[in-house]
């Protein structure tokens, strides 16, 4: 839900400030922003951030199945 995503994003931002190539954190950030986009008002900012984090999760996590699955939440057929 949007409330949970909003609470989790600052923690993910902290993790990414320490380790910018942390694929799983990018994947969860993509998921959180996608949740905020879909369920929190369709704000373009969240859609753009979801895309950016999904691309980073794919770039840094080619061997991390969970990071890739979370990135796929954004990059699903017909998705945002």
QUIHUQUI-V869290 format. One record per residue. N is the residue number from 1. SS is DSSP state (H for helix, E for strand, L for the rest). NEAR is the number of other C-alpha atoms within 10 Angstrom. D_FIRST is the distance of its C-alpha to the first C-alpha in whole Angstrom. Layout:
n=(N:N)
ss=(SS:SS)
near=(NEAR:NEAR)
d_first=(D_FIRST:D_FIRST)
//
This chain:
n=(1:2:3:4:5:6:7:8:9:10:11:12:13:14:15:16:17:18:19:20:21:22:23:24:25:26:27:28:29:30:31:32:33:34:35:36:37:38:39:40:41:42:43:44:45:46:47:48:49:50:51:52:53:54:55:56:57:58:59:60:61:62:63:64:65:66:67:68:69:70:71:72:73:74:75:76:77:78:79:80)
ss=(L:H:H:H:H:H:H:H:H:H:H:H:H:H:H:H:H:H:L:L:L:L:H:H:H:H:H:H:H:H:H:H:H:H:H:H:H:H:H:L:L:L:L:H:H:H:H:H:H:H:H:H:H:H:H:H:H:H:H:H:L:L:L:L:H:H:H:H:H:H:H:H:H:H:L:L:L:L:L:L)
near=(11:17:12:11:18:15:11:14:18:12:13:19:15:12:15:17:11:10:11:14:16:18:28:26:24:31:29:25:29:32:25:28:28:27:24:23:21:16:13:16:11:14:13:10:12:20:19:16:18:29:21:18:25:30:21:23:29:22:15:17:20:11:11:13:12:15:25:24:18:24:30:19:20:24:17:9:8:6:9:15)
d_first=(0:4:6:6:6:9:10:11:12:16:16:16:18:21:21:22:24:26:26:25:26:23:22:19:18:18:16:13:13:14:11:9:11:10:7:8:11:10:7:9:12:14:15:18:17:14:16:19:17:15:19:20:18:19:22:23:21:24:27:26:25:28:28:25:23:20:20:21:19:16:18:18:15:16:19:19:22:21:18:17)
//
